[in-house]
Amino acid sequence: MKRQAVVAGQFYPHAPSELKSMIKKMLEPGAVKEDVIGYYAPHAGFIYSGSVVGAVVSRVRLPDTFIILGPNHTGLGVPYSIMTEGTWVTPLGEVAIDTDLAKRILAHAEILKNDIAAHSQEHCIEVQLPFIQYLKKDFQFVPIVLSHASAEVYKEIGKAIANSIKESGKSVMIVASGDMTHYETEQAAWDKDMRAIDAMLKLDAEELLSRVQRYDISMCGYGSAAVLIYAALEMGAKEAELVKYTNSGETSGDKLSVVGYAGVIFKSYRESPQVKLARETVETYVTKHTIPEVKDVPQEMRGKAGVFVSIHAGDNLRGCIGTIGPTKNNIAEEIIHNAISSATRDPRFPPISKNELSGLNYSVDVLMPPEPVESEKELDPKKYGAIVESGWRRGLLLPALEGVDTVAHQIEICRAKAGIEYNEPVKLYRFEVKRYK
């Protein structure tokens, strides 16, 4: 069957040329595109929420297949509905349903039912399509409409989606359609929405659902967001990012009755070559007592620089050792040397054992050359690392460390690391780093 557009001319222009012109103005062509697992975006009229959707789709690299989830506003059909066949029509053309992927999801999630009625008049999925159509000519999708449910139901559907994507071998993006707080004051909407968004950014679906209930947040997309979070975690998501948030009333300047709109992207963990080298070095050294050889040094590691390798077990530091300046032939060799030192020679910790390896996280800081500064005013613990020097003693602290928010604290730690008393005169240096995770 062909599911015809039901909100063209209401939520967005019916004329293709007018619709394209509107979408073009809402995109951000200079934005850097990323590979993401999925995103959460609003589904109101484009004049209200289109700029948020535009900001999101401008930042993601669109695949050939999408799964679009949304809430059931109409009450039609079964509570948890998927369409497995047919096409959807918008002013920009037809989009086919990916029948193979839809049937895989249906097989994995018993609670979902193949149903057309729930989709026939529902706008939440329809309004997502024109933005994708504008940017991508040929793609397929799977529509899923959800009513209110428990966390267990959303988790079942999320896992079914993730497992189906893995089975299919396709590159698939999950889109959760939903608006935030409805018809409250601007301040109340902001306060409530930030609570919900905070839970989303923490990838905590249970907390999101709890906060929606606890703080009476009239967010219609909490179910689709929860399913996206559960699916994203199954697919290796490590972080989420708020791209844009706005709220607006139905009339210009109305601050007493607004609706909130949020755009959030969910990212997978992509290990950088620098971190991969550090991790593989530690694993090889701890398990085999050998040092890996890098026969073909990547271009980005052929230069020389000081390097620090940090190892964490959960939130706890497990080792961190580095070199202020280069001591090896290239950055790759510097990483290898300091990865082994961090794992086995940090005097604050015992050497890392084999049974710890699977629970470790790594980061690699490549140091830019230090530069002397005249005073503490030229330091910034969030941007610059600091070196405090007195004679042959030198204490170093990397930038952007959790809990180090002031220059005074940064210098205090540097002094302590070098054994320099608080009243001894010192020379100060600052440096920037390229941090890889």
N, C-alpha and C positions, 0 to 999 in steps of 0.2 A: 504493500500500500504506500501511497504518498501522503505524508503528514504535511498539510499546508500550513503556512505561517498564519498565526492567529493574532499577533500583536504588531505586525507591520502596519505603519501608519499611526500607531499609538505610542509604543515604546521607542520606536525608531522609524525613520522615513521609509515610505513604501517605494518611492522612486529609487532605482539603483544608483543613479548618478548623484542624487542628493545624499543617499546613505554612504556612498564611498567618500564623498567630500567631507561629511561629518566625521567619519572614522579617521580619515587622514589627519584631520586637525587634532585628534585626540591621541595620536601616536607620538612617540618620542624617538625620532630616527637616529639620534646620537647615542642612544643607550647601548651598553655592551650586552650582548646576548650570552646566555648561559644554558647549559644542559640541566634541566631540572626534572624532578619526578612529577611535580604537579603544581597547581596554584589554586588559590581561593580568590574569587572575584565576584563583584556584585551583579545584580540582574535587574536593576531598576531602569527607568527610562534613560536613554543615553545622555540627555541633557543634564541629568543629575549624577549619574555614576559612570558615564562613558570614559571620563578622563582617568578614572582608576583602572578600569579594564585596559585602556590603552597603555597606561604606564606599565602594567604587568606584561602584556603580550609583546611589548617592545623589548623586553628584557629576557625573553625565553626563546630558545631555538626550537621551533615547532616540528614535531615528528609527523609521520603519516597517519597515525591513529590516535584517537582521543577517547577517553571515558569521561562523560559529563554527568555529574551528580547534582541533584537539586531537590529542594523540599516540595511537598505536595500542597499547593495553595488552594486548589479547587475542591479537594475532597473526593474527586472522582476516582474510580478504579480501586485496585487492591492497594494495601498500605505500602508494599515494597515491590516496585514494578520495574521491569526491564523490557525493552523492545529488542527483539532479536532479528527482525527482518524489516525491509522497506527503505524508504528514503524520506528525508525531511527537506522541505522547500522553503527558501527565503528569497527575498528580492535579488540576492546575488547568485542564485542557482540552487541546485540540488546537492545534498550530501547523503551518501549511502551509509547505512548501518553496517558495521563489521559483524556479519552473522557468525563467523567462526569464533571470534573473541566473545561475543555476547553469549553464545551457547556454552562456551567454556565457563564463563562466570556463573551462568544459571546452574550448571552441573555442580559447581563448587559451593554455591550458596543456596541451600534448600529453602530459605525463607523468601528469596526472590521469586516472583512469578512473572511469566511472560504475559504482558498485559498492554493493551493499547489505550484503554479509556483514561488511565491516569496521565497520559501524555497528550491527549487530544486537545486540551485547552490550556495546558500548563505553559507559562512563559519562561520559567527560570532557565531551562536548557536552551530554548529557542534563541534567546538574546545573546548567548555566548557565541553562536555560530557565525554571525556576520564578521566579527573581528577576526576570527580564524580564516574565514573565506577571503577576506581582504588581503591577508598576508600569504595564504597558501591555496593554490588552485585545486589541488587534488588530495583529498584525505577522506578517511572514514571515521566513524565514531560509534560509541555505544551509549544510549541514554538510559539513565537510572533515576527514578523518582522515589523519594523516601518520605514516609510519615514519621511521626514521633516514635522513638524506640528507646530501649535500654542500651547501655554501653556494650553489653554482650552481643546484641543484635548488630550494632554498628561495627563491632570488632569482627564478627563473623563475615560480614559483607566486605570489609576492608581486606581481610586475609584472602577471601575468595578472589577478589580483584587482583591482589598481588600475585597469588599463585597462578592465576590464569594468564597474566602478563608474562610471567616467567616461562610457563609452558609454551606459549605461543611463539616465543622467540622474537617478538616484534618490539619495535621502539614505540612505546605508548606513553602519553601524558594524561594524567588524571586532573580533571578540572572540577572543583567544588564550587557550585554556584550558591551565593547567599548574601543577603544584606545584613547589616548590623542592627543596632537599636532603632526602634520605630517610634516616631512621634513623641519625643521627650525634648526637654530643653537642650540647647547646644552643650551646656556644661555637663548635664546628666548623661547625655549620650556619649560624650567624650570619656567621662569617668568609667561608665559601664563597659564601653567598647574596649578601652585599654586593658581592662581586667580579662576580657575574653581573648583579646589579641595576645596578651602576655602568655596565656595558657597555650595558645597555638604556637607561639614562637618557642615554647619549651617542649613542643611535640607531645603534649600531655592531654590526650583526649578525655580521660576521666575527669581531670581538673577542669577542662573546658565545660563539660556537661554539668559538673558540680557548681561552677560559678554562674552559669546561665540560670540555674535554679535558685541558687543562694541569693544572687543579687537582682533577680527578676529582670534579666537581660532579654529584651524582645528581639533576639537575633534569629531570623528565620532559617539561617544556613548552618545552625550548629550541628545538625545531623550529617550533612554533606561534608562539613569540616572534620568531624570526628572520623568518618569513614576514610577520608583522605589521609588523615594522620596515621590511622592504623595501617593502611596500605603502604604509606610511605615508610613507616618503620620496618615493615616486612621487606621492603626493597632497599634498605640500607640508608635511609635518611638520617642525617646527622644535625641538620640545622634548618631553620626557617627564617625568612627575612620579610619584614614589613616593607613593602615597596611604596605604598601610598595610603593615606587615610584622609577622608573628607566627611563632612556631614552637611546637609543642606535641608532647607524647608521647601515647600511647594511654591513659595513666593520669595522673591529676592529680599535678602536682609532678615528673613524670618528666623529668629533664634529661639523661639518658644516651642516649636514643633518641628523637629528635624529628623532625618533618617541618616544613619551612619553607613559609610561604604569603605571597605578595606580591601586592599590587594596584598596577598601574602604568597610568596613562593617557597616551595619545599625542595631542598637540595640534597643530593646524594653526596657521599664522601668520596672525593677523588684525590687519591694520594699523589702528591707531587713527586717528581723524580728524586729530589733531594731527600725527602722523607723516606721514600721507598729504599733508597740506598742505605740510609741510617738504620732502618728497621732490619733489612736483610743482613746488614753487617753484624748487628747485635745477635740476631738469630743464628747466623752461621758461626760466629765466634763462641757463643754460649753452648751450642749443641755439638759443634764439630771441632772447636778450638783451632779454627783456621780463619785466615783473613781473606775476604773475597778480593778478586782482581777485577778491575774495570778496564777491559781491553779497548773499548771504544767510548771515550769520555764524551758525554753529551756537550753540545755547544755551550749551554748555559753554565757548565761546571768546568770549563777549560781555563778560566782566569784564576787569579790568586787572591785570597782574602782570608781574614780571620773567620772562624766558624765556631758557633756554640751549638751543641746538640743537647736538647732537653728531653728527658724521659719521665712520663707520669704514669702512675697506676691509679686510675680513676682521677680524683681531684688532687691526689697527693704526689708531690715531687719524688721521683725515684732515682734521679741522677741528672746532673747538669755540669758539663765541663766543656771548655772551649779555649780558643786561642784568640788573643786580641788582634794579632796580625798574622799574615801567612807564614807557615812553617814547612809547607809541602809544595809539590810541583804544581798542584792545581786544587780547585775547590773539592773535587771528588775525593782526592786523597785526604784532604783536610777533614771532610765529613767522616770518612772511614776511621781515621785515627781518633777523632773526638767522640765518635759513637762508642767505640770500644772503651775509651777512658770513662765516659759517662756511665756505662753499664757495669764496669768492673773496678774503677779506680777512684770514684768519688768518695772521699774519706768520711762523708756523713752517712753513708749507707753501705750495707754488705753487698757483695757482687750479686748481680741478678742471676736467678736460677732458672732452669729449664721450665719449671711449672709456672713461672710468672709470665712467660713470653706472650701468651695469648691475650693477656689483659693490659698490655702496655700501649700507651700513645706516645707519639714522637713529634717533636717540632725541631726545625733547623733554622738558625739565624745566621745569615751571611752578613758580616759586618762591613760597613763602609769605612774608609780611613778616618780615624779620629781627628778632630780639630780642636785646638785650644780655645777656651773662652775666658773672657775677662772677669765675669761675675756669674753668680747663680741666676741672675735675671735672664741669661741666655740659655738656660736649661728648661726642659719640659719633659717630665717623666713619661708622658704618653707618646711623645714623638721621638725623643732622643734617649739613647742609652748614655750613661755617665761613667767617667773614669776619674777617680780621685788619686792623686799621686803625691807622695812625699819621699824624696830620695829614691831609693830602690823599691819602695813599697808602693803597690798599685792595687786599688780595689775597683772592680768593674760591676755594673749592674745593667742588665738589658732593659730596653724600654717596654712600655705597655704591659707591665706585670700586675696581676690582680693584687689589690691591697696597697699598692705603691702609688699614691695619688698626689703627693707633694714633692717638691724639689728637696726640701729639708729631709724628708724620710729617705729619699733616694740617696742623698749624700751620706746620711747616717749609716745606711746599710753598706755603702762603699767603704767608708772608714772602718767599720767593724770587720769587714772581710779582709782588709789589708792590715789590720792591727794599728790603725792610725788614730790617736787620741782626738777627741772633739775639739781641743784647743790648739792643735798643731797646725801650722800654716800648710796649705796644700795648693797644688796646681789642678785646675779643672779642665776636663776635656769632654766633648760630646760626640756622639756618632749616631748614625742612622743604620737600620738593619733592613734586610729583606727577609721576611719571616715566612717560612714554608711549613704547612701542616698537612 
